[in-house]
Amino acid sequence: MEEYRKRLTNDAKKLFETELPQLCQRFHNLLSEDAFSPDSVPTVKAITQNSCQKLIKDENKPGEEMRMKEKEKREGSGSDEEEFHTPMTSDSELESEPPRKKLKVKHRKKIEHSDDESDSDDATDETVLLECNPHISDMMKRMKPQLRAVIESCNTVKAWVQLQVPEMQDGNNFGVEVQGDMLNEVTGVETKCQAFLQALSLYHLSRAEVASKLAKFPGVKDYAKTLEELDVKEFFSLRLIVREARNLCVSLIDTFRKNMDNIVTPRSHSENILVC
């Protein structure tokens, strides 16, 4: 237990001295890049518009091909029928056998049916792809490791603070109250970063619903516009998440540095105040 306490104390000290400040700097650097700049909004819109136009074009193409094939079949159906008559027979055979009816054979009927089946199979095999917005995906890819690092750091800090809590006594508990406030602070940062990660996955679900509607009804332009607005909204949401995560880390570092004495030695001083 003592070895774990010492290792946890060293990890917490390393977090406040190097790792958390580096995370703050990484978030700040992301905001300074062109990909996270508001000037990238036209690029996000253009990518979505091109994808929607390609989807609508690919969806309309199979219908046009099917209509052309049906037209060609109708034009050539007149020459497909051939008439066959029964061979000449003698008068005695005619008297003994009932007259035979004229037969009409449609040679290409079965072939046309098989062609229709193959056409339907080809239509079902064709899949139209609507790719994710690469600009938004790249932003998420660069944010996720930083958010996960904040969550893991908060988990380490929580465990360290909990081990600093002394046994319960009647008086001189101001430092213990400070420790409780710091635990609430760390838990709040951890919960918010977890919510940020969950919001990233929900975006893909919402976009998939709109994209499926667009693929089903390519003539409804509002679905294409909704997809474009959804990507723009997500762009600003990601930018806001980076700013919020950076501010949370800065506030956490500042609060811990101001109250580090009360956290480490909660009952060594008789008069202490919580600094915020």
C-alpha positions in Angstrom: 0.0 0.0 0.0 2.8 2.4 0.9 4.5 1.7 -2.4 1.3 2.4 -4.3 0.9 5.7 -2.3 4.4 6.8 -3.2 4.0 5.9 -6.8 0.7 7.7 -7.0 2.1 10.8 -5.3 5.0 10.9 -7.8 2.5 10.5 -10.7 0.3 13.3 -9.4 3.4 15.6 -8.9 4.4 14.8 -12.5 0.9 15.6 -13.7 0.8 19.1 -12.2 4.4 19.9 -13.1 4.6 18.7 -16.7 1.7 16.7 -18.2 -1.3 18.9 -17.5 0.5 22.1 -18.6 1.5 20.3 -21.8 -2.1 19.2 -22.4 -3.2 22.9 -22.0 -0.5 23.9 -24.6 -1.6 21.2 -27.0 -5.2 22.3 -26.9 -4.1 25.9 -27.4 -1.9 24.8 -30.4 -4.9 23.1 -31.9 -6.9 26.3 -31.8 -4.0 28.1 -33.6 -4.0 25.7 -36.5 -5.8 26.4 -39.8 -8.0 23.3 -39.5 -9.6 24.7 -36.4 -9.8 28.3 -37.7 -13.2 29.7 -38.6 -11.8 30.4 -42.0 -12.1 26.7 -42.7 -15.9 26.8 -42.7 -16.2 27.3 -46.5 -14.0 24.2 -47.0 -16.3 22.1 -44.7 -19.3 23.3 -46.7 -17.7 22.6 -50.1 -16.7 19.0 -49.1 -20.3 18.3 -48.0 -21.8 19.8 -51.1 -19.6 17.8 -53.4 -20.4 14.6 -51.6 -24.2 15.2 -51.8 -24.1 16.1 -55.5 -22.1 12.9 -56.2 -24.6 10.9 -54.2 -27.6 12.4 -56.0 -26.0 11.8 -59.4 -25.2 8.1 -58.6 -28.7 7.5 -57.3 -30.3 8.8 -60.5 -28.0 7.0 -62.9 -29.4 3.4 -62.3 -33.0 4.6 -62.9 -32.0 6.2 -66.2 -30.3 3.0 -67.3 -33.3 0.8 -66.4 -35.6 3.1 -68.4 -33.3 2.9 -71.5 -33.2 -1.0 -71.3 -37.0 -1.2 -71.0 -37.4 1.0 -74.0 -35.0 -1.2 -76.1 -36.9 -4.3 -75.0 -40.3 -2.9 -76.0 -38.9 -1.9 -79.4 -37.5 -5.3 -80.1 -40.4 -7.4 -78.8 -42.3 -7.3 -82.2 -39.8 -9.6 -83.9 -39.4 -12.1 -81.1 -42.5 -14.1 -81.8 -42.4 -17.0 -84.3 -45.4 -19.0 -85.5 -45.2 -22.8 -86.0 -47.9 -25.0 -87.7 -48.5 -28.7 -87.4 -47.1 -30.7 -90.3 -49.4 -32.0 -93.1 -51.2 -35.3 -92.4 -53.4 -37.7 -94.3 -57.2 -37.6 -94.5 -57.5 -40.7 -92.3 -55.3 -39.1 -89.6 -57.3 -36.0 -89.8 -60.5 -37.9 -89.2 -59.1 -39.9 -86.2 -57.3 -37.0 -84.5 -58.8 -33.7 -83.3 -57.6 -30.6 -85.0 -54.5 -29.1 -83.5 -54.3 -25.5 -82.6 -51.8 -23.1 -83.9 -48.8 -22.6 -81.5 -47.0 -19.5 -80.7 -43.6 -19.6 -79.1 -41.9 -16.7 -77.5 -38.2 -17.6 -77.6 -36.9 -14.6 -75.7 -39.5 -14.5 -72.9 -37.4 -16.7 -70.6 -34.2 -14.9 -71.6 -35.8 -11.5 -71.0 -36.9 -12.7 -67.6 -33.3 -13.8 -66.8 -32.1 -10.4 -68.0 -34.5 -8.7 -65.7 -33.2 -10.8 -62.8 -29.6 -10.0 -63.6 -30.5 -6.3 -63.9 -32.1 -6.4 -60.5 -29.2 -8.2 -59.1 -26.8 -5.6 -60.5 -29.0 -2.9 -59.1 -28.9 -4.4 -55.6 -25.2 -5.0 -55.8 -24.5 -1.4 -56.6 -23.9 0.6 -53.4 -23.5 4.3 -53.3 -21.0 5.6 -50.7 -21.3 8.9 -48.9 -18.1 9.4 -47.1 -17.6 11.2 -43.8 -16.5 14.8 -44.0 -12.6 14.3 -44.0 -12.1 17.8 -42.4 -14.4 17.0 -39.4 -12.9 13.5 -39.1 -9.4 14.8 -39.0 -10.4 17.3 -36.2 -11.9 14.5 -34.2 -8.9 12.3 -34.7 -6.6 14.9 -33.3 -8.8 15.8 -30.3 -9.6 12.3 -29.0 -6.1 11.4 -27.7 -6.0 14.7 -25.8 -9.4 14.3 -24.2 -8.5 10.7 -23.2 -5.3 12.0 -21.6 -7.3 14.5 -19.5 -9.7 11.8 -18.3 -6.8 9.5 -17.3 -5.0 12.4 -15.5 -8.2 13.3 -13.6 -8.6 9.7 -12.5 -5.0 9.7 -11.2 -5.5 13.0 -9.3 -8.7 11.7 -7.7 -7.0 8.6 -6.4 -4.2 10.7 -5.0 -6.4 13.2 -3.2 -8.5 10.5 -1.7 -5.4 8.9 -0.2 -4.6 12.3 1.4 -7.8 12.4 3.3 -7.1 11.9 7.1 -9.2 10.1 9.6 -12.5 11.7 10.7 -12.3 14.1 13.7 -14.6 16.5 15.4 -12.7 19.7 14.7 -10.0 21.2 12.5 -11.6 19.8 9.3 -11.1 22.8 7.1 -8.4 21.1 5.1 -10.6 18.0 4.7 -13.3 20.3 3.3 -10.8 21.7 0.8 -9.9 18.1 -0.2 -13.6 17.4 -0.8 -14.0 20.5 -3.0 -10.9 19.5 -5.0 -12.4 16.0 -5.6 -15.6 17.6 -6.8 -13.5 19.8 -9.1 -11.6 16.9 -10.6 -14.7 14.8 -11.0 -16.5 17.7 -12.8 -13.6 18.0 -15.3 -13.5 14.2 -15.9 -17.3 14.1 -16.4 -17.2 16.9 -18.9 -14.4 15.4 -21.0 -16.3 12.0 -21.1 -19.4 13.9 -22.3 -17.2 15.5 -25.0 -16.1 12.1 -26.2 -19.6 10.8 -26.3 -20.8 13.8 -28.3 -18.2 13.0 -31.0 -19.8 9.5 -31.5 -23.3 10.9 -31.5 -22.4 13.2 -34.4 -21.8 10.2 -36.7 -25.1 8.7 -35.7 -27.0 11.9 -36.5 -25.2 12.4 -39.8 -25.9 8.8 -40.8 -29.6 9.3 -40.3 -29.7 12.4 -42.5 -27.5 10.7 -45.1 -29.8 7.7 -45.3 -32.7 10.0 -45.9 -30.8 11.8 -48.6 -29.9 8.4 -50.3 -33.6 7.4 -50.2 -35.0 10.7 -51.4 -32.3 12.3 -53.4 -34.7 14.8 -54.9 -35.4 16.5 -51.5 -32.8 19.2 -51.4 -33.5 20.0 -47.8 -31.7 16.8 -46.7 -28.5 17.9 -48.5 -28.8 21.3 -46.9 -29.4 19.7 -43.5 -26.2 17.6 -43.9 -24.2 20.7 -44.8 -25.5 22.6 -41.7 -24.9 19.6 -39.5 -21.2 19.5 -40.5 -20.8 23.3 -40.0 -22.5 23.0 -36.6 -20.1 20.1 -35.7 -17.1 22.2 -36.7 -18.0 24.9 -34.3 -18.8 22.4 -31.6 -15.4 20.8 -31.9 -13.7 24.1 -31.7 -15.7 25.0 -28.6 -14.8 21.6 -27.0 -11.1 22.3 -27.5 -11.5 25.8 -25.9 -13.5 24.4 -23.0 -11.1 21.5 -22.4 -8.1 23.9 -22.4 -9.9 26.2 -19.9 -10.8 23.3 -17.6 -7.2 22.1 -17.5 -5.9 25.6 -16.7 -8.5 26.2 -14.0 -7.7 22.8 -12.4 -4.0 23.4 -12.3 -4.4 26.9 -10.9 -6.8 25.7 -8.1 -4.6 22.9 -7.1 -1.5 25.0 -6.9 -3.3 27.5 -4.7 -4.6 24.9 -2.3 -1.8 22.3 -2.4 -0.8 22.8 1.2 -4.3 22.1 2.5 -4.5 19.0 0.3 -1.2 17.5 1.4 -1.5 18.5 5.1 -5.2 19.1 5.8 -4.7 19.4 9.6 -1.3 20.9 10.0 -2.6 24.5 10.2 -5.3 25.8 12.4 -6.4 28.7 10.2 -6.6 28.2 6.5 -8.8 29.5 3.8 -9.8 28.1 0.5 -8.4 30.1 -2.4 -10.3 30.1 -5.7 
